[in-house]
Amino acid sequence: MQLTFDEDVEAFRAEFSAFLDENLPTEAQTLERPQSVSHMPQWARVWQRLLFDNGWLLPAQSPEFGGRNATVLQQFVHLDELCRRRIFHSFNPQGVNIVATSLIAFGTAEQKQRWAVPVLRGEMTASLGMSEPNAGSDLAALSTRAVREGDEFVVNGQKVWTSGAHHADFLLTFVR
């Protein structure tokens, strides 16, 4: 049984740890607290952009999306260092971890550049529009509809409990 990581994984950890030691915002810089999961104070935007620019935001992604093509074990030590230090990589977790990564996986090249990259760089924030009256978050029971009219979709329905929507720049909305 191997109880240690290989040299390359520990080198990855050491590089990330040194980055954190050198670049973490000071306590005084972080006094303004986020008001929701889509509100990012300026210091948090700067922090997230620094992580993105250095490949530490989502290390499993390619460099164009704030990563460095990290292996599974490298991803583990990245999260381990963040957790050990009690550090958030983003104060817009829905935007970064769900919306942007979904666009990277399934979006067009244009959608990735227009929506995902600005969220990853901390320039925009995003929330999820899932929950509805009489459906909750049961996506099979959604009744909100989107009908194409020319080059646009007209959305009819109602969303509730959309965390952070009042601070988000855009909403990934689930419709029929």
N, C-alpha and C positions, 0 to 999 in steps of 0.2 A: 504494500500500500504506500502510495506517495503522499506525504503530508505537506509538501512544499510545492511551490510553483517553479516552473522552468525559468532559466535565466532571462529569457526574452520577456516573460510576463512580469518578472520582478523589475526589469529595466523599465518597462512601460509604467509600472506603479511608481517607481522612483522619479521618472520624468514628470508624471502627473502631480505627484506630491510636491516636487520642487516648483512646479507651475503654481500650485495653490499657495505655497508658502510665499511666493513672490508677488502674487496678484490678487489675493483675496481682498475685497473691500474692507476697510476698517469699520469698527463698530459705529463710529461717529458718522461715517458715510451712509450707513444703513438705517438711520433713525426713522426715515419715512417708511411706513409699513404698507404693503399692498392692501387695498380695500376689497378685493375680490380675486377670483382665479384668473381674471382677465385684466386686472389693473396692475400695471408695472410702473413703479416709481422710476425716475430717470436713472438712478444708480443701478437698479436691477436690469434695465435695458443695456447699460454699459457693460455690466458683468456678463450678461448672456452673449452680447456681441463679442466680447473678449474670448469667451469659451468657444463660440462659433469660429472666429478667425484663427484660433489655435488648434482646432480639431478636437476640442474636448467637450463640446455640447452633446453630441450624439456620436460617440466614437465608432460605433458599428457602421455608420454611414460613410459615404465617400467624402473627400475633402470639400467638394462643391456644396455639400449639405451639412457642414459643420462637424465632420468626422475624420477618421483616419483608417477606415477599413479594418477596425480592430477585430481580433478573434473573440470567441466566446469567453475565454479566460481573461483576456484583456478587458473586456466589458465588465466582467465580474469585479476585477480589482479597481476599476474606475468607480463603480457603484460602491464598493467597499470603502474607498477613500472618502467619497462624498458622505456616506452614512456615518462613518467613524467621526468625521468632523462636523456632522449635522449641517451640511450645506445643501441648498437647493440649486439645481442647475438652471431652473427656470421658475419664475413666479407666474407663468402662464402654462401650467401643465397640460391642460386640454389642448391648447393651441400647438404646443411643441410635440407632445407625446401621442396625440390622437390625430388632430387635423393635419398638421404638416407631414407626419410620417405616413398617413393614409394617402396624401397627395403625392408624396415621393413614390410610394408603391404603385399607385393606380392612376395618377393624373397624367395629363399630357405634359410635354416639355414646357409649353406656355403656362399651364397651371402651376407647375412647380416653381417657375421663376416669378410669376405674378403673385402667388399666394404663399407657397411653402417657404421660400427663402426669406421674404420679409418677416415672417413669423419667427423663423429660426434665428434671424439676426436681431430680434427684439425691436424691429421697426413697426410691427403690427401685432395685435393680439387677436385671438379667435376663441370662440366658445362653441358648444354643441347645442343644437336645437332638436331634441329628441322627445322629451316628455310632453304628453297631451292629456287633456281632460278625458276621462273614461278609458285611457290606455296606459297612463304612466309611462314607463320606458319600454313597454312591450311593443317593439317595432312592428310585429305582425298585426297589431291592432291600430296602427296609425290611420287617421282619417284625413290629415292635411294633404292637399293635392297640389301639384304643380302642373299647369297646362301651358304648353308652348303657344305663344302668340307672336308670330314673326321671329325675331331674333332673341326674344325674351321669354321668361317663364313667369306666369302669373300664379302666385301662391295664395291659396284659400285654406284657412284653418287657423288653429290656435296652438301655441306652444306654452308650456308652463314649467316652472322650476328650471329655468335655463340659467345655470350658475354663471355669473359674471357677464351676462349678455349686455347689461347696461354699460359696461366698460370696454367691451370687445369692439374691434374695428370691423369684424365680420363674423358671421355665424355659419357653421356647417349645419345645414338644416336637412333633416330626414323627412322626405315626403313620398307620396305615391305618384 
